[in-house]
Amino acid sequence: MTRSVVHAITLAAAVALSAVPLAAAAKTPAAASSTDAAMARERLAAAIARLSKQPDGTVGVAVQRADGGPVTTLNSGVTFPMASTFKIAVAGAIFARIDRGELALDQMIAVDPAMIVNSAGIAEQLPHPGISLSVYNLLELMLTRSDNSATDVLTAQAGGPAAVTAWLRKLGITDQRVEADTAHLLYRMLEITPGPGTFNETVEAAFAADPPKAERDEKRVPNAAFNADPRDSSTPEAMAQLLLAIHSNKALSPASTKILLEIMERCEIGANRLKGLLPLGTVVAHKSGTISSIANDVGLVTLPDGRKFVIAVFIKGDTKGTTIQERVIADIARTAYDYFTLGGV
C-alpha cells in the first residue's frame, strides 16, 4: 500500500468522524439548529471534495436523505457517461410497461443471437442459439450481473432508448439521457463503425485492423470525446432524482418498486465501491458502471435505524486505475453514511 493511499484512508476516517460535531450529533435532526445543520453540510461537502482529489479525473457526487432534505453535490450540473448505471432507467421503463399491463414478469422473451454482447451472463454461459428467458430473469441478469445482452433485449422491449428517455421525462428528470443500447454505446466509446456481423465479430475485426485501439481499450485510456458526449449521460443530481423517484413509489407501483429494489440489493458487481467500506450487512440497492476510464456506482443505502439515503458517484477521465477509483467511491459513501448516522440532514 502506497503512502498516498494510506493518507487517503486516514483522511477518510478523519473527515467521517468530524462530519458532525458531537453536540449536534446528540440532537435529533429536527432539534438541531439551522446553523449547526448548515455547518455540518458544509463539512460533508468539503470532505467529499477532498476525497475526490485521489483520482486525476473528474468526480461527480450527489447525496441526499431518501425522505427529503438538501442535496449535497460535487460538480453539480456536469454530465458524466452513465456506463451501466443507465440500466436502472431501462429497468424502470420495463416495470412501467408491466404496471400498464403491457408486459409480465413471467413473459418469455426470445434472445436473438444477433443481440449477444460480451459480458457476464448470457454471452458466457449460454453461447448457443435457442435462448428464451422470462422478463424477470432478464432483469435479474441485467441488474445483478450487468449482462449487456439481457440489457439490449430489455431495451428493445422497453421500446428502444428513446422510450426509456421519454419515461425519464415523464418523471421530470431532464438531465439524464439514454440514446443507445449497450452494443452501440460500446461502438461509440471504441470509435468503431457497426458492421454487418455480430457485435463480437465487429469488435474483433476492428481490433485486428487497428491493434492500438485494442491496447487503449485494455489500458482504459480516457476517451475525451466520449467523456464529453451528452448522449447516454447524467448529472449526479439527476441520477439521485431517479433513485428518489423509485424509492418513493412515484416512478412505479409499490409492487414493482419492491421487486426492482430487491433485485438491485442482489447486485454482484462493484462490491468495492459504495459497499466497500460500509459496515458488514449494510443493505445497499445499487448499480455500478465501468467503461473506458469511467467508474460509477449509484444506489440507496440503508442506515442502522432503517432510514435510507441516495448516493450517486461518477468518475470520468481518470488514469490512476480501478483501485483508486473504487477507493474514492467507497470513501465518499462511508463519509456520507457516517454523516447521516450521526444525525446529518
N, C-alpha and C positions, 0 to 999 in steps of 0.2 A: 504494500500500500504506500502510495507516494505521500510526501509531506503535504501537498496541496489537497489531497483527498482527506487526509487526517484533519487538516484545518477546516475543511468544509463540514466534516462530521461534527467537530467541536462547535463550529458556528451554528449549525442547525440545532444542536441541543441547547445552546445558549439562547438563541432567539426564541425557541419554542417555550422555554421556561420563563422568558421575560415578556412574552406576548401580552399578558395582562398583569397588572400589579396585584399582589396578594390581597390587598384591601378590597379591590374591586372584585376579585375572584370570589370572595366570600359572599357577595351580594347576588341576588337573582338578577337576570338581565333587565327586568322591569324596574328594580330598585337602583341600579347603577345610574349615576348622573350622566347627563348627555355629554358633559365634558370628559368624564372618565372613559365613556364608551368611544368617543371620537379619538381620544389619545390612544386607546388600545387598538383601534382600527388602523391608525397611523403607524403604530409599531408593527402590526401584522403586515401592512403594505411594504414597510421598509425592510422587514425580514425577508419577504418574498423577493424584493428587488435585489437584496444582497445575495441570496441563494441563486438567483438567476444568472449571476456572473460566472458560475462554474463552467458552463459550456461557452463556446465562442460564437454561437449562433444567436438567433433572436428567440426569446421566450415570451409566450403569452399566457396569462393566467386570469381566470375568473373564479371567485369563491363566494358562496352565499348560503346562508341558512335556508333549508328547504321550506321552512314555514314563513319565510319572508325576511325582510331586513335589508340593509345596504349590501351592495356588491363590492367586493374588493378586487381590483383588477391590476394587471400589469400589461402594458401595451394595448390598452383598450382601443378598439376600432381598427386594429391591424388584422388583416386577414392571413390565415395560415392554411396550407394544404391539410385537408382533414385526414388524408390517408384512410385507413379502415374505420375510423370513427364515423364516417358517413353511413356506415351500416346500421347505426341506430335509426337514422331517418328512414332508411329503406324498410327496416322492421316496423317502424311506426306507420308507414304508408300501407304495409301489408295488413297490420292489425286494423287499420281504419277500414279497409275493404272487408275484413272479417266482421267488424261491427255493423257494416251496412248489409251483411248477408250475401256478399258477392264472392266470398271465399270461405273455406272452412279449414280448421287446423288439421283435420284428418284427410283432407282432399289430396289425392295423389297427383304429382306433377312429374312428367317425363323430363329427364335431363338430357338435352340434346348434346351428343358428343362434341359438336362444334362449339359448345359453351364451356368446355373444360378449360380452366385456367390454373396454372401451377399454384399449389398451396397445400396446406394440410387438409385432410378430409377426403373429398371425392376423388381428386386427381391422384392421390397417393394410394388410397385403399380400394377404389372401385374403378380400375383402369379400362374395363371392357364395356362395350355398348350394352344397352338394355337396362339402364338405371331409371327407376321411378321412386321418388321419395315423397312423403307427406309434407305439407306446408310446415307442420310442427318440426319435423326433423331437419328441414332446410333452414328454418330459423335457428334451431339449436346449433347446427354446423356453422352458420354464418356468424353467430354472436359468441359462441364459446371457443371455436377453433379458428375463427376468422377465415373461413373457407370462401375463397374467391369464386369458385364455381357455383356454390349454393347462392352466393350473393347475386351473381349475374342472372341466375334463374329467377330469383325473387324480385330483382329489379324489373325484369320483364313482366312478371306477374303484377307488379305494382302499377304498370302502365308506362314504364320507362323512366329515365331520370327526370324528365320534365314533370311527370306526375308526382314524383317524390318532392320536387321543389314546390309544386303547387300546394301540396299538403302542408309544407312548412309555412307557406304564405298564409294559408287559412288560419294558422296558429298565431299569426302576427310576427313571425320570425323572418326578418328581411335580410339579415347579414349572413345567411348560410345558403349555399347553392350546390345542388347536385346536378351535374351535367354529363356524367359518363358512368358506365358500369366499370367494374374493376379492370376488365381487359383493355378498354380504351383509355382509362386513366393511366395504366401502366405503359401503353403505347406512347402516350403523350410525354410521360416522365422520361422514358427511354429514348424519345425522339425517333420512333420507328413508325413507318407508314404501314397500316394494316394491309395484309396480303390476302390472297385467296385461300390460303391454308388455315390450319388451326392456329390458335394463339401460340402454342409451344413451337410449332413449325416456323411461324413467322419470326419469333424472337431468336430461335436458333440460327436461322438464315441470316438475320441482321447481325448477330454477334460474329458469325463466321466471316461475313463480309467486312466487318469493322471490329477487329479484336479489341482496340482501345475502349470501345463502347462497353464491351463486356467487363473490362477491367474497372472502368468507372463505376459500373453498377456494383461490382463485387466490393469495391472500396467505399461505397456510399458517398461518392464525391458530390458535393452540393450542385444542384442544377438551378442556377439563379433565376432563369426564365420561368421554370416550373414553380419555384417558390413564390414568385411574384404574381403568378397567374390567378386571377379572381375566380376562375372556374373551379368547382369542387373544393371550395374553401369555406372557412367560417371564421368569424371573430370568436375569441374566447367567451365573451358575454352572450353571443348568440347560441353557442353550444350549451351554456349554463341555462339559458332561457328554454331551450328544448327539453333539457333534463327536468327542469321545474314543471314544465307543462305536462310531461309524462307523469311525474310523481304526484301531481295534484289532481289527476284524473281529468284535466282539461283537454288533453290531446286525444284520449281514448276512453273506452268504457272501463269501469273499475275491474271487470274480469280480464280484459285484455291488458290493462296496466299491470295487474298482478302477475300474469304469465310472462310478460316482457321483462319485468324487473327480476323475476325469479331466474329466467334464462341468463340475464346479464350477471347475476350473482354467481353463476357457474362458469364464468369466463376463465379459460385456462391460459390465456396469453397475457403477457405483461405483468407477471407476478412480482417483479422487482420495481414496478413503477408506483402507482398510487398505493398499492398494498405493501410495498417493500419495507417500510419502517413502522407500519401501524401495529398495534398490539395483536398478538395471535388471536384469531377468532373474530376479528372485526369484520362485519358484513359490508362488502363493497360490491355494488352493482355497477359494472364498468365495461368500457370497450377501449382497447388500445389501438394504436395505428402506427405503422412503420413503413416508410418508403424513402428511398434515397437517403438524404441527410436528415430526414424528418422522424421525430419520435413524439408520440402523443399518448395521453391517457385521460379519459373523461369518465365521470360517474357520480354516483350517490354513495356517501359514506355514512354508516350508522354509528352514532355516538353511544357511550355507555348507558345513557339514560333513555335511549330509544329515539332521540331526535336524530335528524339527518342533515347533512349539508351537501350541496352540489359543488363539484370542482372540475374545472377543465384546464389542463396544462398542455400547451402546444410548444414544440421546439422545431425551428427550421434553420437551415443554413449552417449547421454545426459540423465541425471537422474533428472533434475530440473523441467521437465514438460512442457506442451504445452504453458502456459502463457509466460514463459521466452523465449522459442524457437521462438514464434511468435513475441515477442518484439524485439529480436535481428534482425530478418529478416526485420521488419518494420524500426528499427533504421538505418540499413545499407542502405535500399532502400531510406530513406529520406536523408541521408547524401550524397548519390550519386546524388539524384535529385537536392539538393541544389548546389552541386559542379558543375554540368553541367548547371544549371540555371544561375549561376554566371559567366559562361564563361569558365569552365574547359574543357580541351580537352582530 
